[in-house]
Amino acid sequence: MTTNPPGAKLILLITTHRVAPGLLSWPAWEALRSAGQVLAGDAGHPQLPALRQAGVEVEVVAPGSAPALARLLTGAPADGAAGAGATVWLGSPDGDPGLTDALARLAVEHAGEVPEIEVLPGSYDLPGSRLLDLVSVMDRLRSPGGCPWDAEQTHASLVKYLVEEAFELVEAIEEGDRDTLREELGDVLLQVFFHSRIAEEHPTGAFSIDDVAGDIVEKLMYRHPHVFGDTEADGAAEVEANWETLKAAEKSDRESVLDGVPAGLPSLAYAAKLVSRVRRSGFAGVPDEPYELPAELTAESAGRLLLAVAQRAHDAGLDVDAALRAAARRYRDTVRAAEGLKPAE
């Protein structure tokens, strides 16, 4: 191996594909502009157009090949002329598998002969940037050549999965299982991205995940004037009252205080939501159901009794649906114990 001139340097410039091309740190731009040569192993690297537009010439070579390694470690251009300035390697989005291992091996085998190697981060992932990866994956799955099953799905066909994933998330929360909670949050998130990707293909009412995110951002900012505006709120109760007032103004075309409550909710959750709406509105036109166990239960009396429980639970600040699920789990474990079995996982 040819001995490097004094001060020779190899800079491994690492960038992320999750930010717009050309958005590099100032040290990265300094290294690129002063480099003796800039090499890359991917002709489709997302940064190449931006760098070339900025006047930085980038040569594409086969990563890991003997000629490429020689140029990286000697700093010599392809024509063999003496180079001036550091050699910059523009890291590929896939991390250039094998290249760093080869460089590390050569640095050990030829200690003192190889140049100083510096890893320079040129750009960083922003919070939430991995959501861009999910957009790309979902697009790949729905596009020609992707997954046949994913390509056939519709909003209607995915409803059952959305419901299942939501209940699995609720179970993970109530069980306090952090690992499962993380997984189930991902499954619910997938449903949002899946439906948004399908919506992009609608012939007349298309919208994207960016539209969905933009709408909820605007809604959150509008309904939190104590955070994003000049409204003051003392405590959570006042915040909640402001929220309901703003929400009512948005839904001013509704005729009933119960409009908008989804009838597809599970029966007990549906009853609890109706009670919550009535209580919040201050509507007093309908008396509460009497909380008493009738002498003989019928379908009607059982339903009225459950509604009365939902009303009392709301007034006590309890989630009646969660309370029933907890009681059901205790009942399940009692039965299993009577059977000589361990509690369910």
N, C-alpha and C positions, 0 to 999 in steps of 0.2 A: 504493500500500500504506500502510495506517495505521501511523504511527510507534508503536513499542512504548514503554510506560512504562519509566522507569529500573529496571534490575534484572530486567527480564523474562527468563524462562528457559524453554527447552524441553528436557525430559529424554526421551531415547529409551531406554526401559527394555527391555533385551534379556534374555529368559529362554530356558531350554531345556525342551523337552517331554519330556526323558529323565529328569526327576526328578519326584517327586510334586507336584501343584499345591499352591501355598501355601508351599513350601519356598524362600523367598526370603531374600536377604541383609538384614541390618539396615538398611543404607543404602537398599535398595529399599523396604522397608516405611516408612521415614521419609519418603521422597519421595512415596509413594502417599498417606500419611495427611495430609501437609501440602500436597498439590497443590490448585491452584485448580480444575483439571478433569483428569480422566483419560479419555483417548480410546483406542479400539482399532479396528482395521479388520476384525476377524474375530469374528462373533457366536458362533462355536464355539471360541473361544480356550480352551485347557484351564485357564487361570488364572482365568477369569471367575467360576465358582462359588465358588472359594476367596476371591477378593477381595471379592465381594459378601457372602459370609458374614461376612467380617471388617469389614463396614461401609464398604467402599470402593466408591463408585458409579462405574461405568465406562460411558461412552456409546460406542456403536458407530457409526462413520461410515465413509463410503466412502473408503478410502485413495487418495491421489493426486488426489482431486477438488478443484476450486477452493475450495469451502466448507471442506473439511477442512484444506487447506493454509493458508487464511486463519486458521482458528482455531488451528492449530499455531503460526503465526508471529506472531499478534497476542495470543494468550492470552485472546481474548474468547470467553465462552460463547455458546451459540446465541441467547440472548435479548438479546445485545448489552451486557449489564451489565459493569461493570468487574470483572475477575477478581482474586482475591487468591491469591498463591502461584503456583508454576510450573505449566506445562502438562506433563503426563506422557503420552507416547505408549507404549502397551503393544505392543511389537513382536510381530508374528504369527510362528508357527512357520516360515512360508515366507520370512521375512525382508522381507516387504512389498516385492516387486519394484517398482522405479521410484520409491518414496517417497524414499529417501535421495538418489537422483540429482536429484529435483525440489527437495529441500531444499537440496542443495549448489548447484544452479543459482541458486535464489532468493537464497541467501546471498551469492553473487557479484554478482548483478544489483542487489541492494538492500543493499549493504554499509552497515552502520551503522543500518539500519532493522529488521533481523531480530533476534530475541532471541539470547542466548547459547545455544548448543546443546551439551548434554552427553550422551554415551553412557554409560549406567549398566548394567553387567552385574548382573542380579538373581539369577541362578543359573548354575551351571557344570555341564558334563558331568563325570561321575565316570569313573574308569578302567573300561573295559569297557562304557560306556553305549551304544556303537554296536551292541552285541549286541541291545539292545532294538529297534533299527531292523530288524535281521534277523528278529526274532520277528514284527514287524508285517508285513514284506514276505512272509514265509512264510505267515502267516495269510491275507493278501490273495490270494496265489496259489492256496491250497487252498480258499478260500471260494467260494460261488456268485457268479458274475460275474467270477471270477479266470481262471486259465489252465486250459483243458480238459486239456492234457497233464499238468500238475502234479496236477490233481484226480484223475486216473486211476491215479496211481502207488501202489504198495504196497511194503511192506518187501521182498518178494521181487523185485519188478521193479527195484528200485534197487540190488540187490546188485552187479551188474556195474559200475555207475558208482562205487560205493564202492571196489571193488577197483582199478579203473582210476585213480581219483584218488589212491589211496594209493600206487600204483606211480609215478605221475607226480611225486608229492611226493618219494619216495625218489630219483628220478632228479635232481630239482632240487637236493636236498641233496648228492648225490654229485658233481654237476657244479659245485657252488659258485655257482650262478646265483641271486643274491639277488632279482632282480625276479621270476623264475619261482617261486622259493620262496614269496614273499609271495602270489602268485596261487594257487598250488597249496594253500597252507594255507587260503586262503579257500574253495577248492573242497571240501576235506575237511570244513571247518567247516560248509559248506552241507549236506553229507550228514547230519551229526549233527542239525542243526536240522530238516531235511526228515523224517527218520525220527521225530523227537520230535513233530513236528506231526501226522504220520500216527497216531502212538500215541495222541494225544488223542481220536481218533475211535473207538477200540476200545470195543465195547459193554460189556465186563466188566472188562478189564484196562487201562483208560486211564491214561496218565501223560503228563506234560508235560516241556518242556525244563527247567523249574525242578526237577522231581523228579530228572531226570538229573543236573543240576548239584549238587543237594543231596546225592545219593548219593555222587558222586565227592569232594565236599568232606569228607564224613564219613569216607570211606575214606582220603583223604590224611592227615587229622588223626590217625586211628587208627594208621596205619602210620608216622607220623613222631613217635613219642612223645619223641624227643630234641629236637624243635622245639616241639611243642604240649603236652608233658607233662614229667615229671621224670626221664625216662630219659636217661642219658648215653651218648654214642657217640663213640669216638675213631677218626675216619677213615671213609672210604667203605665199606671192607670190613665194618666192624662194623655200619654202617647197613644194608648189604645183607643181612647175616645176620639182623638184627632184623626186617627186612621179610619175609624168607622164613619166619621163625618165626611172626610174626603172621598171615601169609597162610595158613600151614598150619593154624593154629588156626581160621581162618575156614572152611577147606575140610576140616574134620575128618571129614566124612562120605564123603570119597573113599576108595576101596579101594586104588587103585594110585597110585604116585608119578607115573604118566603120565596120570592122569585130568585132563581139562580142556585137554589139548593139542589144538588144532583140527586135525582131519585134512584140512581143506580148504586148509591152507597149501601153497605150492609144495613140491615133493618135497624139495629140498635144505634149505630152511628148516624143513620138518617134521622131517627127520632131525636137524638141528642142535638143534631145540627138545627133541626126545626125549633127545638126549645131555646137554643142559644140565640137564634135570630129573633124570636119573639121577645126574649128577655132584653136583648140589646136595644130593640126598638121601643121598649116601654109600652108595647101594646097590651092592653088589659081587657080586651073584649071577650076572651075565652077563659073560663075558670080552669084551674089545675085539676087534673084527675085525682080523685081521692085515693090515698095510699092505704089500702086495706085488702086483705086476702079474702076473696069471696068464698062463700060456702061451697060452691061448685064451680070449678074452672071450666070455662068454655073458650073458644078461640077469641071471642070478643073480650071477655073479662081478662083473659091472660094478656092480651094486647094492651088493654087499658092499664093493667097493673105495671107492665113494663114501661109504658109511657110515663106513669107516675114516678117510677124509679128514676127515669131519665131526668125528669123535672127536679126531683129532690137532689139528685147528684149534681146537676148544674148549679143549683143554689148553694151547694156545699163546696163548690170549686173542684169537683171530681170529674175525671174523664170516665164516664160510665162504660164506654166500650173497653178501655184499658183495664178497668176494674173487673169486668166480666172475664176478659182473657186471663187475667191473673188468677181469678178464682177457678177458672177452668183448668189452668195448669196445676194448681194445687190439688184439684179433684183427680186429675190424671195421675199425679204422683202418689196420691193416696191409694188409688186403685192398683197401681203397679206395686206399691209396697204390700198390699194385701195379697198380691199374686206372688210375692217373694222376689220381685224384680227391683232393680235399681231405678232411681228417678230417671226420666227421659233426659237425653243429652240436649 
